[in-house]
Amino acid sequence: MSLGFDDVVRILSEGKIPSPRLEARILFEYLGLNQFAPVDGEAEMRLRGLLDRRLAHAPLDKILGKRDFYKNTFAVSKDVLTPRPDTEILVEAAIELLPKKIPQKILDLGTGSGCILLSILGDCSKACGMAADKSEPALVIAKHNAELLGLDKRVTFMQADWFEPDFVEHIGSGFDMIVSNPPYIPTADILTLEPEVRQYDPLLALDGGKDGFEHYRRIAELTPHLLKQEGYILLEAGQGQAKQIADIFEHEGLHLIEIRPDLSGIERCVILKK
């Protein structure tokens, strides 16, 4: 039995998948199928395979292996956090702060897919960056994205764990800006997350420790040693966390510049200066 576009919309809708018509259109485009013709044979088998994965709550981007973010499309995998529109707020703020005609050195802590750093470098032609991550598979994806965007000559990739005592020695210092979307979900809350996140985003990128602030406290300890004087650090925050994050960094001598909300009004980006 063949499968039509409306059948796919119905299957997704019955599976409680949000925006079923949009997702059906994306799946048809991904497979190069005609929405106005029945799908059968091998194409139908491939389409049903993708539907089965989506109904099991695999995120669409992890199924397709790509995700749009800011101005570009990024390769993604099970080894990296799905880039989300809320994080674009941090990217936009960073670009606003960076001088366009003076070379700047940016450190991305926990780079994942590289979407934050690479988006900034794409708009700031004089800047270069270091992408640091504990996960070697994540760095493979970030390197691939840098190559796809023609930015690989302006990025150094470093496998490093910021909880290691020699982190600063390993990474270096003198950065003009640090950007980071660290893990910030309290450990006990991980099991309450929607399955698209809980089952398909890496735990390494989600688990923020008992209270959700474990990684912020460590990054705050390191920041005075990593940043130049007058340098900035921009951090993504979970809902209700921004003010406490600002307090953590101010305790280490940083000065709060701004807490910027996302499009939903949630305080999302904490901006501080050394």
C-alpha positions in Angstrom: 0.0 0.0 0.0 1.4 3.4 -1.0 1.8 6.3 1.4 0.6 9.8 0.6 1.5 13.2 2.1 -1.8 13.4 4.0 -1.2 9.9 5.4 2.2 11.1 6.8 0.6 14.2 8.3 -2.1 12.0 10.0 0.5 9.5 11.3 2.6 12.3 12.8 -0.5 14.0 14.3 -1.8 10.7 15.9 1.7 10.3 17.3 1.4 13.7 19.1 4.2 15.2 17.0 4.0 19.0 17.0 3.6 20.8 13.6 2.8 17.5 11.8 2.2 19.2 8.4 5.5 21.1 8.6 7.4 18.0 9.6 5.8 15.9 6.9 6.9 18.6 4.3 10.5 18.5 5.7 10.6 14.7 5.5 9.3 14.7 1.9 11.9 17.4 0.9 14.7 15.4 2.6 13.9 12.3 0.6 13.3 14.2 -2.6 9.6 13.1 -2.8 6.7 14.7 -4.5 4.0 15.7 -2.0 1.3 15.3 -4.6 2.1 11.8 -5.6 1.8 8.5 -3.8 5.0 7.0 -2.3 5.7 3.4 -2.8 8.5 0.8 -3.2 11.9 1.6 -1.7 11.0 5.3 -1.2 8.0 4.2 0.9 10.2 2.0 3.1 12.7 4.8 3.6 9.9 7.2 4.6 8.3 4.7 7.0 11.7 4.2 8.6 12.1 7.9 9.2 8.5 8.0 10.5 9.2 5.2 13.0 12.2 7.1 14.3 10.2 10.3 14.7 7.3 8.5 16.4 9.9 7.2 18.9 10.7 10.8 19.6 14.0 11.0 17.8 14.3 14.8 17.1 13.9 15.7 13.5 17.4 17.3 13.3 19.0 14.1 14.7 17.1 12.1 12.0 18.2 14.4 9.2 21.7 15.0 10.6 21.4 18.8 10.3 19.9 21.8 12.0 19.4 25.4 11.0 20.9 27.9 13.4 21.4 31.6 13.1 22.4 32.1 9.4 23.7 28.6 8.6 22.9 24.9 8.6 24.9 22.8 11.0 25.6 19.1 11.0 24.4 17.4 14.2 24.6 13.9 15.7 23.7 12.1 18.9 27.0 13.4 20.3 26.0 17.1 20.3 23.3 19.2 21.8 20.7 20.2 19.3 21.2 23.9 18.5 18.2 25.9 19.6 16.8 29.3 18.7 17.2 30.6 22.2 21.0 30.4 21.9 20.9 32.8 19.0 20.4 35.5 21.6 23.9 34.9 22.9 25.3 34.9 19.4 23.7 38.2 18.5 24.9 39.8 21.8 28.5 38.6 21.2 28.5 40.0 17.6 27.3 43.3 18.9 30.1 43.5 21.5 33.0 42.5 19.2 34.8 45.3 17.3 34.6 44.5 13.6 38.0 45.9 12.5 40.2 44.7 15.3 41.3 41.0 15.6 39.7 39.3 18.6 40.3 35.9 20.2 37.2 34.0 21.3 37.0 30.9 23.5 34.0 28.7 23.3 33.7 26.4 26.3 31.7 23.3 25.6 31.5 23.9 21.9 29.3 20.9 20.9 28.4 21.3 17.3 30.4 24.6 17.2 27.2 26.6 16.3 27.9 29.4 18.7 31.5 30.1 17.9 31.2 29.5 14.1 28.1 31.7 13.9 30.1 34.5 15.6 33.1 34.0 13.3 30.9 34.1 10.3 29.9 37.6 11.1 33.2 38.8 12.5 35.8 38.4 9.8 38.7 39.6 12.0 38.0 37.2 14.9 39.5 33.8 15.5 38.5 31.2 18.1 39.3 28.2 20.2 36.6 25.5 20.5 37.0 23.4 23.6 35.0 20.4 24.6 35.5 17.3 26.8 33.9 15.1 24.1 36.0 14.0 21.2 33.0 12.9 19.1 31.5 16.4 19.6 34.8 18.0 18.4 34.6 15.8 15.2 31.2 17.3 14.4 32.4 20.9 15.2 35.4 20.4 12.9 33.2 19.2 10.2 30.9 22.2 10.6 33.9 24.6 10.5 35.1 23.0 7.2 31.6 23.2 5.7 31.4 26.9 6.5 35.0 27.6 5.4 36.0 28.7 8.9 38.4 25.9 9.8 41.5 28.0 9.3 40.3 30.4 12.0 39.5 27.9 14.7 41.7 25.7 17.0 40.0 22.7 18.4 40.9 21.5 21.9 39.8 18.4 23.8 39.8 19.5 27.4 37.8 19.2 30.6 37.4 22.4 32.6 37.3 20.4 35.9 40.9 19.3 35.3 43.4 21.3 37.4 45.6 22.2 34.5 42.8 23.5 32.3 44.1 27.1 32.0 47.7 25.9 31.3 46.3 23.6 28.6 44.0 26.1 27.0 46.0 29.3 27.4 44.9 32.8 28.3 44.4 36.3 26.9 41.0 35.8 25.3 39.0 38.8 24.4 35.7 36.9 24.9 34.4 33.7 26.3 31.1 32.2 25.2 29.5 29.2 26.7 26.2 27.2 26.9 27.3 24.9 29.7 25.1 22.0 31.1 22.6 23.6 33.5 19.8 21.1 34.1 19.8 19.9 37.8 20.6 16.2 37.8 17.2 15.2 39.4 15.3 17.1 36.6 16.9 15.1 33.7 14.3 12.4 33.9 11.5 15.0 33.6 12.7 16.3 30.3 10.8 15.6 27.1 12.0 12.4 25.4 13.5 14.3 22.4 16.0 15.9 24.9 16.3 13.2 27.5 16.9 10.3 25.1 18.7 12.0 22.2 20.8 14.9 23.5 24.1 13.8 25.2 23.8 13.7 29.0 27.2 15.4 29.1 25.7 18.5 27.7 22.6 18.5 30.0 23.6 17.5 33.5 24.5 20.6 35.5 25.0 18.8 38.8 22.8 18.7 41.9 21.6 22.3 41.7 22.3 23.1 38.0 25.1 25.5 38.8 28.1 23.2 39.1 29.6 24.1 35.7 29.0 27.8 36.2 30.9 27.8 39.5 33.9 26.1 37.8 33.9 28.4 34.8 33.6 31.4 37.1 36.8 30.3 38.9 38.6 30.0 35.6 37.4 33.1 33.8 39.7 35.7 35.5 42.6 33.6 34.4 41.4 33.1 30.8 40.1 36.6 29.9 42.0 39.7 29.1 41.3 42.8 31.2 38.1 44.4 29.8 37.2 41.0 28.2 33.6 39.7 28.1 32.0 36.4 29.0 28.6 35.5 27.7 26.7 32.6 29.2 23.4 30.9 28.4 21.1 30.4 31.4 18.2 28.1 32.1 14.9 29.5 33.1 15.1 31.3 36.5 18.9 30.9 36.7 20.3 34.1 35.3 20.5 36.2 38.5 22.2 33.5 40.5 24.7 32.9 37.6 25.5 36.6 37.7 26.1 36.4 41.4 28.5 33.5 41.0 30.6 35.4 38.5 30.5 38.7 40.4 31.8 36.8 43.4 34.9 36.0 41.3 35.4 39.7 40.4 33.5 39.9 37.1 31.1 42.8 36.5 27.5 42.3 35.3 26.8 44.2 32.1 23.4 42.9 31.1 21.0 40.0 31.4 19.3 39.6 28.0 15.9 37.9 27.6 15.0 35.5 24.7 12.0 36.0 22.5 9.8 34.4 25.2 10.9 36.9 27.7 13.0 34.4 29.7 16.3 35.8 31.0 18.6 33.8 28.7 22.0 35.4 28.2 24.2 36.7 31.1 26.9 39.2 30.0 29.8 40.1 32.3 33.0 41.9 31.9 36.4 41.5 33.6 
